[in-house]
Amino acid sequence: MKPEELAKELDEAVLRPAYLLVGSEALLRDEAIARLRAQVLGEGPVDFNFDRLDGERAEPGDLMSSVNALPVMAPQRLVLLREPEARRGARARKLTETLADAVASLREQKETVLVVTAEKADKRLKWVKAFSREPAVVVACDPPKDARASAAFARAEAKRRGMKLERGVAEALAEATGPHLLLLRSELEKLSLLAGPGETVTREQVAQSAHAVAEKPVWDLTDAIGEGRSADALQLLNQLLDGGAAAPVLLAILAGHFRKLLRVRSGERISGAPFMVRKLEQQARRYRVQRLRVCLGFIHDLDEILKGRGGLSGEISLERLVIVLAA
């Protein structure tokens, strides 16, 4: 199932007992979670009806307790488990074995909805297969494969926002931002303000708005971080921020980049353009696996700050993060 098919089902009030949101595009995963949360919890009480579990720390008993709990003063409850294979070895196997059993146990009930997110998942594994059997479902949250797919996303997003795009604008946006949907969405938000209500967005406005992004692509920033060039990384970060790139957008891109570095450093093969794979392999050699996990922890902490749980501004916090990541 694709994210747009999930959205259509939820609009028709079709709700399944278990969902696996798998793919490396964080924006699509987060949007799917938001839609499912709204559908399951609605305006009802959240404190007792929404359990969040992290595969890095969750134990099998934690998962089964959450799945078997009954809703409190509401018809349904939501259980969210992120990255069930975050750990390795026997502890990870026990959690995923329990997860497969949990999915099976939910088929005949309507009180609990289980949502599992993973950047990647092996279709041959038992726990993944459990989501492939009705009524559970796998939702593919993959990034655009090429510029054409990015342009199609831009057109769909513009239509959702009620924006009119001049011919070629979607393609120009895709070229300027690359396969980064959060960055592309941020550019559309800027263009909606630049063009004004009801006006058609032109290619000239795209060039004006996305100039800094196109001139200094995010790859330059991740190159500087990966090569340990702290001063250059800070300069590139500030150029992106001055060009209008939102701090949460850049944070999401950095999170995805460091997850790929961890996968490469752990011996996994990454698909993509040869030059991109070579860059990732070169950068991954600078880090130990544990260091990459620590970096991802820093990124998670900053995500909490950008969601309003810290005292510093997003820009200052992002600068500090870049210094730490490039150290």
N, C-alpha and C positions, 0 to 999 in steps of 0.2 A: 504494500500500500504506500502511496505517496502522501506527503503532508496535505496537499490540497484535497485528496480523497478523504483523509481523516477529518478535515474541516467540514466537508460536505456531510459526512455521517453525523457529526456532532450537531450540525445545523438541523438535521432531521431527527435529532434526539435519539440517535442510535449510540448506545454506550456498551462497550465490551468489558469483560471482567479483567483483562490483562493486556498490556501494550508493551512492546519493546521498541523504543525509539533508538535506532542505531544509525550511525554515520558521523562524519567528522565536521559537519556544518552546525556549529553551536547555535546559530540563530534559529534554524529550523527545529532543533530539539527544544530550545527554550520556548518557542512559540507553541509547539505541540503541548508542552507541559502546561502552559498558561491556559490553553483552550480546554484541556482535560480538567484542570483544577476548577475552572469556572463552571464546567458542565457537572462535575461531581459534587462540589461543595456549594456552589451558588452563593446565596447570601447567608447560609447557615453558619453555626459556630465552627471555627477552624481548630482551636486549641487541642481538642480531643479527637478530631476526625482527620487530621493530616499528619502522617508520620513520615519523616525524612531520614533515610538511611544511606550511609556511605560505605561502599564496598571495601574501603581501606580499613574500616574499623568494625563494621557490622558482623555479628556472629549469627550462625544459623538460628539460634533461639530467638534473637531479636526479630528476625524476619518473620518467623512463624507466629510470634506473639502479636506482631502488628497485623499480619494477615488474618489472624483468627479473632481479633478484637471486634466488638460490635460498635456501630455508630452511636454517638451520644446526642440525643435530641436532634437527630437529623436522619434522613433515609439512607445516606451512604457515607462512606469514608474513603480517603485516598491514601495509598502507601506509595512513596517514591523511593526507589533504590537506584543510586548512581554507581556506575562502573562496578558491577559485581565481580569482575576479574582483576580488580586493582591490586590485589595481593597475589603472590605466587605460592605454589606448593599445596600442601594438604589442606590448609585453612581455606584457600580459595576454592578448592574442589568441594569441600564440605558445604560451603555457602552456595555454590552453583547447583549442587545436587539437591539441596533444600529448596532452592529457587524453582527447579523443575517440578518438584512435588507441590510447591505452593501454587504454581500456575494450574496444575491439574486439579487441585482442591477447590479452585475458584470457579470452575466451569458452571456449576449448577446453582450459583447464588448470585445475588444482586446487591448485597450490602457493601462489599469492598471492591475497589478498583485498584489494581496493582500496575504501576508504571515503572518500567526499568529503562534507564538510559545507558548507552555505551557508545564510545567513539568507534569501536569496531567489535565484531563478534563473528566467530567461526560457525557457519551454518551447519557444520557436521556435529557440533556438540549437542548433548542431550538437552541442556537448558535452553539453548536457542531454538531447537526443534519444537520445544514445548509451546513456544509462541507462534509457531507456524501452523498449529492445529486450531481450527475454529472452536470456540468463538474468539480466542486470543488472536493477536495480529502483530506483525512486524511492520513498523513504519520506517521507510528508508529516508534518512535525513542527510543526503549526500550533497556536497558542494557542486556548483556548476562544472560540467566537464570541459566546456569551451566558452568562447566569447558569445556564441549564439545563445547558449543556455543562460548566461548572465544577462544578456539583452532581453530575453524572454521574461526573466524575473523582474527586470526594471519596468517593462511594459505592464506586467500584472500588478506590481506594487503601485505604479502610477494610477492605474485604473481604480484600484482599491481606495486610493486617496482622492479620486476625482480630479486628477491632474491630466492636462492635455499635453502631449509630447509632439513636437515637430518631427517629421520623418528624419531618421538617422540619429535622433537624440539618445535612444536606448543603446544603440551600438557605441556611440561616443562615450556614454557613461561606463559601459562594460570595458571599454579600452582603458579608460582613466583609472578605474578602481581595481580591475582584475577580478579574480574569483572570490572576492571578499564581500559577502552579502550584507554584513553589518555596515561596512564602509559605503557600499552602494546605496543602502537605505539612508544613511546619513547625508549623502550627497543629494538625494531626492528631497529630503527635508529642507536643505538649504535652497534648492531650486524652487520649491514651492513658495518660499518667502521672497526669493529674488524676482520671480515672475509675477507674483501677485495673484489674488483670487480670480479664478475663471480665465486667466491668461494662458496662452500656449507657451510652453518652455521651448526655447530655441537652442540650436547648437552653439551659438555664440555665448549664451548664458552658461552652457555646460563648460565651455572652455574657460570662462571667467571664474566659475565656481570651483571647478575641479583642477585648476592649473597646478596648485601646489601638490595635490595628490599624484597627478600624472608625472610631474617633474621629479618628485622625490618619492618613488613608490615605497610601500611598506617593506619590500625586500631589502632596500638599502638600510633600513633601520635594523632589521634582523641580522643582516650581514655584519653591521658594526657591532652589535651586541655579541654575535657569535665569535667575532674576531677579537673581542676584548677591547675595542676602541671606545672607551667610555665617553670621551669628549665628543667624538663624531656622533655617537648614538644620541647624546643629549641634543646636539644641534639638529639632527634629523627629526627627533621627536618634536622639538619646538617648531620646526618648519611645518610638520604635519598638523600640529595643534593650531598654529597660526593660519593654516590653510582651511581650517574648519572641521578637521577630523575630530570626532568626539572621543573623549577619554575612554568611555566604555567600549567603543568600537575598537580602538587600538589595543585595549586590554584583551578583548576576545581574540584578536588576531595573534597577539603574543602567546596567549594560552594555547591556541591551536598549534603554533609553531613549536613551543616547548614540549607539547605532547608528542609531536612527530619526532623531535630530537630524542625523547625518551624511548620511543619505539625503535628508532635506528640504533641507539646505544645498547638496547636490550637484544639486538640481533635480528630484529624483524626487517622484512623487506618493505619498502615504501614504493608505491606506484606513483608515476607522474613523469613530467618532462625530465630528460636525462640531466640537464643543467641543474634543475631543482634538487634532484636526488643527490647529485654530487655535492652541492652546497650543504645539504643537510648532513651528509656523511662527514664532510670536512668540519663542520661546526660541532657535530656530536663528539668528535675525538677530544674536544676541549673539556668535556665534562665526564665525571663519574656518574653512574646511575643514581646514587644517593643524592648527589648535588642537583641533578635534574629534578628529583622529587622535591627537594627543598625549594628550588626555584618555583615549581608549580604551587607549592604551599604559599610562597610569597604572593603569587598571582591571585590565589584564592583569597588571601587576606585583603588584598587591595580591592577585589570585587566586593567584599563586604563594606569597605569604606565608600566605594562609589554608590552603593545602595543606601547610603545614609547612616551607616553605623560607625562612622569615624569622624574626627574633628577637622581633618585637613581637606583641602580642595583636591579634586581629581587630578588636576594638572601637576600640582606639587607632589602628590603621592606617586603619580606615574613617573615623574623624574627620578624620585628616590628608587623606585622599582628598577628602572633602566640601569641606574648606577650599580645596584646589587647584582642584576642579571649579567652585566658585562664584566663584573669583577673577576 
